[in-house]
Amino acid sequence: MKNRAVQIVLTFGVALLAMPAFAQSTELNISASTSASVANIYVQTTSGVVVFTEASNGKLTEVKGSPFPVSGQMEDIGGNFLISVGTTLLHVYQIESNGAVGKQISVTNTASYGGSKCGGTGGQGSVLDHAGEYLYVQLNSLTNNACAAWQTYRLESDGYLQFVGDMEYYQSFDGTLYAPSAVPTISSSDEFGYSSFVNYGNCPGDGKPCPAFTAFAANAEGVFEINSKFSTTGPEPPPEATWYPYAGPFERADGNGHIAALLTPVAPGNGFGPIQLASYTINPSTGALSSSNSYEEMPFLEIGDWNQCACYGSILAMSMSPAGDVVAVGGEGLQLFHFNGAATPTSFGGTLGGGEQFQQLAWDKNNHLFALSYGAGQLFQYTVTSTSITQAPGSPYQVPAQLDGIYGVKGMVIVPK
């Protein structure tokens, strides 16, 4: 018999705390039919997971039975399985043929495996690689500030999670302390992961907390490890300044060996400068990042702001289009950029949205960008071509209202067909 992780098979999910829904902003057809659908859209709410099917013309239809009860926070969908993460438990649910969330297949207790001494999942989230094979889950605890860990699981064809290994790392570097890294973006090769953390006391001249990149590499077994070969070169900074990444999950990979990253310059005595978007090229052998961009050409973010440590500000979401040619950034509004591989990104249109705060962004493969505002309880849909951005007919769609940021790690997943 296969040596599986601790498994508890259940036939039901535990509903999340229900909240009243807003009035409908556009009427939805409730149907279980997905014969003409091109994608399924999964939205986490406090009432459960709301599922929409998307027709080839972009129209959304809510799947009968929504919202579907799940335990914990929806994080990833791999194959026919939805994965949610609780405080210490990982839940796997069956995805039915019509896109509905079905019965619970398995439960895995992270506390039974390596890295658990660092705490529970703590809301840090998880990430599934592009192949849908390996799930990476972060563990840490607010009461154990010296330890964080990434556990690696393999998603089996029957929906069970097989523990593969773990990597523990301590929140100290050269005598300073930093917070655990955010959920990383994974390179298109599935070999490297990139994120950022807050490194306290490393800012030039003033000792304020400055973010820094953190980088991982998957070993031969697929386990995440700290990438000891990682380094960064470029882009060209403003005079006397140093670039620092905007702390959080604000790096995104295209499909051709590049990373889009939000950066802010820091100069001694001058504090933090405005946020700009840069492109890095990934070294396929080492995972090192290099950029030929220059601060004089890198586009500025018009939404959001920066604070004394360029972290935990009003930038809330970032997403790369499937073609790797457009980057969307959300916060107090929505802004798009042309992504040009190794070349400098360029601005694409102005600020979108009517004052909404966007916590989640995701794309289908039919030139549609979906932007979710939990505070407004609305799901916006935009049609994006190489030259235009237009709000799709019927948008925005109503979803159950939320408190801002309740599901800020990963509250929306789109599964193209």
Backbone hydrogen bonds in HBPLUS format (Angstrom, degrees):
<---DONOR---> <-ACCEPTOR-->    atom                        ^
c    i                          cat <-CA-CA->   ^        H-A-AA   ^      H-
h    n   atom  resd res      DA  || num        DHA   H-A  angle D-A-AA Bond
n    s   type  num  typ     dist DA aas  dist angle  dist       angle   num
A0004-ARG N   A0002-LYS O   3.00 MM   2  5.73 116.8  2.42 112.2  95.6     1
A0031-SER N   A0062-GLU O   3.14 MM  31  6.49 156.9  2.19 158.7 165.6     2
A0064-LYS N   A0031-SER O   3.20 MM  33  5.17 144.5  2.34 104.5 111.4     3
A0037-SER N   A0034-THR O   3.10 MM   3  5.03 165.9  2.12 108.2 111.8     4
A0038-VAL N   A0054-GLU O   2.62 MM  16  5.71 157.8  1.67 169.7 176.2     5
A0417-LYS N   A0038-VAL O   2.78 MM 379  5.15 150.7  1.86 147.6 138.6     6
A0054-GLU N   A0039-ALA O   2.87 MM  15  5.24 157.7  1.92 158.8 157.0     7
A0040-ASN N   A0415-VAL O   3.01 MM 375  5.21 154.0  2.08 131.2 138.4     8
A0415-VAL N   A0040-ASN O   2.87 MM 375  5.21 167.9  1.88 158.2 162.3     9
A0041-ILE N   A0052-PHE O   2.80 MM  11  5.02 164.3  1.82 146.5 151.8    10
A0052-PHE N   A0041-ILE O   2.86 MM  11  5.02 159.3  1.90 146.2 153.3    11
A0042-TYR N   A0413-VAL O   2.83 MM 371  5.16 168.6  1.84 159.7 163.1    12
A0413-VAL N   A0042-TYR O   2.92 MM 371  5.16 154.6  1.99 143.4 151.8    13
A0043-VAL N   A0050-VAL O   2.85 MM   7  5.12 163.4  1.88 154.6 159.9    14
A0050-VAL N   A0043-VAL O   2.84 MM   7  5.12 156.2  1.90 157.4 153.4    15
A0044-GLN N   A0411-GLY O   2.79 MM 367  4.88 167.3  1.81 141.3 145.8    16
A0045-THR N   A0048-GLY O   2.87 MM   3  5.19 142.3  2.02 137.1 149.3    17
A0048-GLY N   A0045-THR O   3.14 MM   3  5.19 158.6  2.18 103.7 110.4    18
A0049-VAL N   A0068-PHE O   2.79 MM  19  4.94 163.3  1.82 141.5 140.4    19
A0068-PHE N   A0049-VAL O   2.78 MM  19  4.94 165.3  1.80 133.7 131.0    20
A0063-VAL N   A0051-VAL O   2.84 MM  12  5.58 171.7  1.84 150.7 153.4    21
A0053-THR N   A0061-THR O   2.79 MM   8  5.24 159.4  1.83 148.3 153.3    22
A0061-THR N   A0053-THR O   2.87 MM   8  5.24 151.4  1.95 149.7 158.5    23
A0055-ALA N   A0059-LYS O   2.89 MM   4  5.31 166.3  1.91 154.5 157.6    24
A0058-GLY N   A0055-ALA O   2.84 MM   3  5.21 160.8  1.88 117.3 121.5    25
A0066-SER N   A0063-VAL O   3.12 MM   3  6.00 155.8  2.18 148.5 150.0    26
A0073-GLN N   A0085-VAL O   2.89 MM  12  5.09 169.9  1.90 129.4 129.3    27
A0085-VAL N   A0073-GLN O   2.80 MM  12  5.09 154.1  1.87 134.0 137.7    28
A0075-GLU N   A0083-ILE O   2.93 MM   8  5.89 171.3  1.93 158.6 157.5    29
A0076-ASP N   A0083-ILE O   3.29 MM   7  5.21 164.9  2.32 138.7 143.2    30
A0083-ILE N   A0076-ASP O   2.78 MM   7  5.21 176.4  1.78 160.7 159.8    31
A0078-GLY N   A0081-PHE O   2.90 MM   3  5.38 146.5  2.02 155.5 163.1    32
A0081-PHE N   A0078-GLY O   3.03 MM   3  5.38 150.0  2.12 122.7 132.1    33
A0095-ILE N   A0080-ASN O   2.71 MM  15  4.92 149.7  1.80 147.9 141.3    34
A0082-LEU N   A0093-TYR O   2.89 MM  11  5.05 155.4  1.95 138.7 146.7    35
A0093-TYR N   A0082-LEU O   2.79 MM  11  5.05 161.3  1.83 150.2 156.8    36
A0084-SER N   A0091-HIS O   2.89 MM   7  5.10 159.3  1.93 142.1 148.9    37
A0091-HIS N   A0084-SER O   2.85 MM   7  5.10 165.7  1.87 148.6 153.1    38
A0086-GLY N   A0089-LEU O   2.70 MM   3  4.94 169.0  1.71 168.2 167.7    39
A0121-THR N   A0087-THR O   2.73 MM  34  5.33 159.1  1.78 153.3 157.6    40
A0110-THR N   A0088-THR O   2.77 MM  22  5.31 162.3  1.80 173.1 168.4    41
A0090-LEU N   A0108-THR O   2.78 MM  18  5.01 159.3  1.82 147.8 155.1    42
A0108-THR N   A0090-LEU O   2.85 MM  18  5.01 155.3  1.91 141.7 150.1    43
A0092-VAL N   A0106-SER O   3.02 MM  14  5.32 155.3  2.09 155.3 153.3    44
A0105-ILE N   A0092-VAL O   2.65 MM  13  5.49 156.9  1.70 149.6 157.9    45
A0106-SER N   A0092-VAL O   3.40 MM  14  5.32 156.1  2.46 131.8 137.0    46
A0094-GLN N   A0103-LYS O   2.91 MM   9  5.65 166.2  1.93 163.3 165.8    47
A0102-GLY N   A0094-GLN O   2.62 MM   8  4.90 165.3  1.64 166.1 164.0    48
A0096-GLU N   A0100-ALA O   2.82 MM   4  5.20 167.5  1.84 159.6 161.6    49
A0099-GLY N   A0096-GLU O   2.94 MM   3  5.23 162.1  1.97 116.1 119.7    50
A0112-SER N   A0109-ASN O   3.13 MM   3  5.77 168.4  2.15 118.9 122.2    51
A0113-TYR N   A0110-THR O   3.25 MM   3  5.77 165.7  2.27 120.5 121.0    52
A0116-SER N   A0113-TYR O   3.21 MM   3  6.04 151.9  2.29 143.0 146.9    53
A0118-CYS N   A0115-GLY O   3.07 MM   3  5.83 164.2  2.10 120.2 125.1    54
A0119-GLY N   A0116-SER O   2.96 MM   3  5.43 166.1  1.98 115.7 120.2    55
A0140-ASN N   A0120-GLY O   2.90 MM  20  5.78 155.3  1.96 172.6 168.2    56
A0124-GLN N   A0121-THR O   2.97 MM   3  5.91 173.5  1.97 134.9 137.0    57
A0138-GLN N   A0125-GLY O   3.44 MM  13  6.43 174.2  2.44 167.2 167.6    58
A0127-VAL N   A0136-TYR O   2.92 MM   9  5.32 147.6  2.03 144.5 154.7    59
A0136-TYR N   A0127-VAL O   2.86 MM   9  5.32 172.1  1.86 156.0 158.5    60
A0129-ASP N   A0134-TYR O   3.01 MM   5  5.71 160.3  2.05 160.3 166.7    61
A0132-GLY N   A0129-ASP O   2.96 MM   3  5.34 156.2  2.02 111.5 119.3    62
A0155-LEU N   A0133-GLU O   2.81 MM  22  5.40 160.5  1.85 151.6 158.1    63
A0135-LEU N   A0153-TYR O   2.72 MM  18  5.06 164.0  1.74 150.7 156.6    64
A0153-TYR N   A0135-LEU O   2.84 MM  18  5.06 160.3  1.87 150.0 156.5    65
A0137-VAL N   A0151-GLN O   2.92 MM  14  5.17 161.9  1.96 147.8 153.9    66
A0151-GLN N   A0137-VAL O   2.79 MM  14  5.17 164.6  1.82 157.0 156.8    67
A0139-LEU N   A0149-ALA O   2.78 MM  10  5.12 160.7  1.82 147.8 151.4    68
A0149-ALA N   A0139-LEU O   2.93 MM  10  5.12 150.7  2.02 150.9 153.7    69
A0144-ASN N   A0141-SER O   3.11 MM   3  5.10 159.8  2.15 102.1 108.5    70
A0147-CYS N   A0144-ASN O   3.39 MM   3  6.18 166.2  2.41 128.0 127.4    71
A0148-ALA N   A0169-TYR O   2.98 MM  21  5.52 141.2  2.14 156.0 168.1    72
A0169-TYR N   A0148-ALA O   2.84 MM  21  5.52 171.6  1.84 156.0 157.9    73
A0150-TRP N   A0167-MET O   2.88 MM  17  5.31 154.8  1.94 148.9 156.8    74
A0167-MET N   A0150-TRP O   2.92 MM  17  5.31 146.2  2.03 143.5 154.4    75
A0152-THR N   A0165-GLY O   2.83 MM  13  5.40 160.3  1.87 169.6 163.4    76
A0164-VAL N   A0152-THR O   2.84 MM  12  5.52 170.9  1.85 156.5 153.8    77
A0154-ARG N   A0162-GLN O   2.76 MM   8  5.01 160.1  1.80 141.4 146.7    78
A0162-GLN N   A0154-ARG O   2.91 MM   8  5.01 172.4  1.92 146.5 147.8    79
A0156-GLU N   A0160-TYR O   2.90 MM   4  5.41 170.1  1.91 173.4 171.6    80
A0159-GLY N   A0156-GLU O   3.06 MM   3  5.44 166.8  2.08 115.1 118.2    81
A0173-PHE N   A0176-THR O   3.05 MM   3  5.27 147.9  2.16 128.2 137.0    82
A0176-THR N   A0173-PHE O   3.03 MM   3  5.27 163.7  2.06 112.0 117.3    83
A0200-TYR N   A0177-LEU O   2.78 MM  23  5.48 161.1  1.82 158.9 160.6    84
A0179-ALA N   A0198-VAL O   3.15 MM  19  5.50 133.3  2.38 133.7 144.8    85
A0182-ALA N   A0196-SER O   3.40 MM  14  6.26 154.0  2.47 153.5 155.6    86
A0185-THR N   A0194-TYR O   2.94 MM   9  5.42 154.6  2.01 153.7 151.5    87
A0194-TYR N   A0185-THR O   2.92 MM   9  5.42 155.0  1.98 151.4 159.6    88
A0187-SER N   A0192-PHE O   2.85 MM   5  5.42 164.8  1.87 153.0 157.9    89
A0190-ASP N   A0187-SER O   2.87 MM   3  5.26 162.5  1.90 117.0 123.0    90
A0218-ALA N   A0191-GLU O   2.89 MM  27  5.26 162.3  1.92 144.8 148.8    91
A0193-GLY N   A0216-PHE O   3.01 MM  23  4.85 158.7  2.06 124.5 126.9    92
A0216-PHE N   A0193-GLY O   2.87 MM  23  4.85 161.6  1.91 140.9 144.2    93
A0195-SER N   A0214-THR O   3.03 MM  19  5.34 155.4  2.09 159.7 161.5    94
A0214-THR N   A0195-SER O   2.96 MM  19  5.34 160.0  2.00 124.2 124.7    95
A0197-PHE N   A0212-ALA O   2.99 MM  15  5.65 151.5  2.08 154.2 162.7    96
A0212-ALA N   A0197-PHE O   2.93 MM  15  5.65 142.9  2.07 151.9 161.3    97
A0199-ASN N   A0210-CYS O   2.98 MM  11  5.52 158.6  2.03 134.9 138.7    98
A0210-CYS N   A0199-ASN O   3.24 MM  11  5.52 154.6  2.31 145.5 138.0    99
A0203-CYS N   A0208-LYS O   3.26 MM   5  5.37 139.5  2.43 161.3 167.6   100
A0227-ASN N   A0215-ALA O   2.96 MM  12  5.52 175.1  1.97 131.0 130.3   101
A0217-ALA N   A0225-GLU O   2.80 MM   8  5.38 151.9  1.88 149.8 159.1   102
A0225-GLU N   A0217-ALA O   2.91 MM   8  5.38 141.8  2.06 136.3 147.9   103
A0219-ASN N   A0223-VAL O   2.92 MM   4  5.44 160.4  1.96 144.1 146.6   104
A0222-GLY N   A0219-ASN O   2.85 MM   3  5.14 160.7  1.89 114.4 120.5   105
A0230-PHE N   A0227-ASN O   3.27 MM   3  5.53 164.6  2.29 111.9 114.0   106
A0289-LEU N   A0231-SER O   2.87 MM  58  6.23 162.0  1.90 166.3 166.3   107
A0233-THR N   A0289-LEU O   2.87 MM  56  6.33 136.6  2.06 139.3 152.9   108
A0291-SER N   A0233-THR O   2.75 MM  58  6.14 139.4  1.92 147.5 161.1   109
A0236-GLU N   A0293-ASN O   2.93 MM  57  6.31 159.3  1.97 153.0 148.6   110
A0295-TYR N   A0236-GLU O   3.01 MM  59  5.94 139.4  2.18 144.9 155.5   111
A0241-ALA N   A0238-PRO O   3.08 MM   3  5.40 158.8  2.12 135.9 134.5   112
A0242-THR N   A0266-VAL O   2.80 MM  24  5.26 149.1  1.90 136.8 145.3   113
A0266-VAL N   A0242-THR O   2.85 MM  24  5.26 147.7  1.95 139.8 150.3   114
A0244-TYR N   A0264-THR O   2.97 MM  20  5.47 146.3  2.09 141.6 151.8   115
A0264-THR N   A0244-TYR O   2.85 MM  20  5.47 155.5  1.91 154.9 162.8   116
A0246-TYR N   A0262-LEU O   2.93 MM  16  5.54 160.6  1.97 139.1 139.5   117
A0247-ALA N   A0310-ALA O   3.18 MM  63  6.54 149.8  2.28 157.1 159.8   118
A0250-PHE N   A0248-GLY O   2.89 MM   2  5.56 136.9  2.08 103.8  91.8   119
A0252-ARG N   A0260-ALA O   2.86 MM   8  5.12 155.3  1.93 144.2 152.3   120
A0260-ALA N   A0252-ARG O   2.70 MM   8  5.12 168.8  1.72 155.0 157.5   121
A0254-ASP N   A0258-HIS O   3.12 MM   4  5.65 155.9  2.18 138.4 143.7   122
A0282-ILE N   A0257-GLY O   2.92 MM  25  5.39 178.5  1.92 148.5 148.6   123
A0259-ILE N   A0280-TYR O   2.86 MM  21  5.04 154.8  1.92 138.4 144.5   124
A0280-TYR N   A0259-ILE O   2.80 MM  21  5.04 158.3  1.84 151.2 158.1   125
A0261-ALA N   A0278-ALA O   3.02 MM  17  5.41 161.3  2.06 144.5 148.9   126
A0278-ALA N   A0261-ALA O   2.94 MM  17  5.41 168.8  1.95 159.7 163.5   127
A0263-LEU N   A0276-GLN O   2.85 MM  13  5.40 170.7  1.86 162.7 165.9   128
A0276-GLN N   A0263-LEU O   2.84 MM  13  5.40 164.2  1.87 158.9 164.4   129
A0273-GLY N   A0265-PRO O   2.78 MM   8  5.11 152.8  1.85 155.4 159.6   130
A0270-ASN N   A0267-ALA O   2.95 MM   3  5.29 160.4  1.99 129.2 134.8   131
A0301-LEU N   A0275-ILE O   3.03 MM  26  5.74 158.0  2.08 151.5 150.4   132
A0277-LEU N   A0299-PRO O   3.05 MM  22  5.77 151.6  2.13 155.0 163.6   133
A0281-THR N   A0290-SER O   2.73 MM   9  5.33 162.8  1.76 155.6 160.3   134
A0290-SER N   A0281-THR O   3.11 MM   9  5.33 149.2  2.21 138.8 148.3   135
A0283-ASN N   A0288-ALA O   2.84 MM   5  5.19 160.8  1.87 156.0 160.7   136
A0287-GLY N   A0283-ASN O   2.76 MM   4  4.90 152.3  1.84 144.4 150.8   137
A0297-GLU N   A0294-SER O   2.99 MM   3  5.61 156.1  2.05 118.5 125.1   138
A0298-MET N   A0294-SER O   3.05 MM   4  6.20 145.5  2.17 154.7 165.1   139
A0310-ALA N   A0307-ASN O   3.21 MM   3  5.11 166.4  2.23 106.1 110.3   140
A0316-LEU N   A0330-GLY O   2.88 MM  14  5.79 158.4  1.93 142.9 149.4   141
A0317-ALA N   A0330-GLY O   3.18 MM  13  4.89 153.1  2.25 135.6 131.0   142
A0330-GLY N   A0317-ALA O   2.87 MM  13  4.89 167.2  1.89 131.5 135.3   143
A0319-SER N   A0328-ALA O   2.90 MM   9  5.25 152.7  1.98 149.3 154.5   144
A0328-ALA N   A0319-SER O   2.85 MM   9  5.25 170.5  1.86 160.4 163.4   145
A0321-SER N   A0326-VAL O   2.91 MM   5  5.39 160.2  1.95 166.2 169.4   146
A0324-GLY N   A0321-SER O   2.83 MM   3  5.11 152.0  1.91 111.1 120.6   147
A0339-PHE N   A0325-ASP O   2.81 MM  14  4.61 171.9  1.82 113.6 116.4   148
A0327-VAL N   A0337-PHE O   2.90 MM  10  5.20 158.9  1.95 146.6 153.7   149
A0337-PHE N   A0327-VAL O   2.87 MM  10  5.20 143.3  2.01 148.2 158.9   150
A0329-VAL N   A0335-GLN O   2.87 MM   6  5.36 160.6  1.91 160.4 166.9   151
A0335-GLN N   A0329-VAL O   2.96 MM   6  5.36 161.8  1.99 156.7 162.6   152
A0331-GLY N   A0333-GLY O   2.95 MM   2  5.25 149.9  2.04 160.6 161.6   153
A0358-PHE N   A0331-GLY O   2.83 MM  27  5.05 151.8  1.90 145.3 148.1   154
A0334-LEU N   A0352-LEU O   3.11 MM  18  4.86 146.1  2.23 131.8 132.8   155
A0352-LEU N   A0334-LEU O   2.68 MM  18  4.86 172.5  1.69 152.2 155.0   156
A0348-PHE N   A0336-LEU O   3.21 MM  12  5.40 134.7  2.43 147.6 134.9   157
A0338-HIS N   A0346-THR O   2.78 MM   8  5.14 149.0  1.87 153.5 160.3   158
A0346-THR N   A0338-HIS O   3.05 MM   8  5.14 155.6  2.11 138.6 146.3   159
A0343-ALA N   A0340-ASN O   3.17 MM   3  5.26 141.3  2.32 134.6 126.2   160
A0359-GLN N   A0372-LEU O   3.01 MM  13  6.11 143.7  2.15 162.7 171.0   161
A0372-LEU N   A0360-GLN O   2.86 MM  12  5.05 169.0  1.87 148.6 152.4   162
A0362-ALA N   A0370-PHE O   3.04 MM   8  5.33 148.5  2.14 147.6 154.1   163
A0370-PHE N   A0362-ALA O   2.77 MM   8  5.33 173.0  1.77 174.1 175.0   164
A0364-ASP N   A0368-HIS O   3.14 MM   4  5.66 156.7  2.20 153.0 158.7   165
A0384-VAL N   A0367-ASN O   2.78 MM  17  5.27 165.2  1.80 151.0 156.2   166
A0369-LEU N   A0382-TYR O   2.82 MM  13  5.10 156.7  1.87 146.6 154.3   167
A0382-TYR N   A0369-LEU O   2.83 MM  13  5.10 160.8  1.87 152.1 158.4   168
A0371-ALA N   A0380-PHE O   2.90 MM   9  5.02 158.4  1.95 136.2 143.3   169
A0380-PHE N   A0371-ALA O   2.80 MM   9  5.02 166.7  1.82 158.5 153.8   170
A0373-SER N   A0378-GLN O   2.93 MM   5  5.41 179.0  1.93 173.1 173.2   171
A0377-GLY N   A0373-SER O   2.92 MM   4  5.87 123.7  2.24 134.0 149.9   172
A0378-GLN N   A0373-SER O   3.10 MM   5  5.41 154.1  2.17 150.3 154.2   173
A0402-GLN N   A0374-TYR O   3.23 MM  28  5.06 152.9  2.31 144.6 139.0   174
A0399-VAL N   A0377-GLY O   2.92 MM  22  5.10 169.2  1.93 131.1 132.4   175
A0379-LEU N   A0397-TYR O   2.69 MM  18  4.96 158.8  1.73 148.9 156.0   176
A0397-TYR N   A0379-LEU O   2.81 MM  18  4.96 161.7  1.84 141.6 142.0   177
A0392-ALA N   A0381-GLN O   2.84 MM  11  5.57 166.1  1.86 141.2 145.9   178
A0383-THR N   A0390-THR O   2.71 MM   7  5.28 161.2  1.74 167.0 168.1   179
A0390-THR N   A0383-THR O   3.01 MM   7  5.28 163.7  2.04 147.9 153.0   180
A0385-THR N   A0388-SER O   2.93 MM   3  5.24 166.1  1.95 152.8 157.5   181
A0395-SER N   A0392-ALA O   3.12 MM   3  5.63 159.6  2.16 135.9 138.8   182
A0406-ILE N   A0403-LEU O   3.24 MM   3  5.91 158.8  2.29 146.4 142.5   183
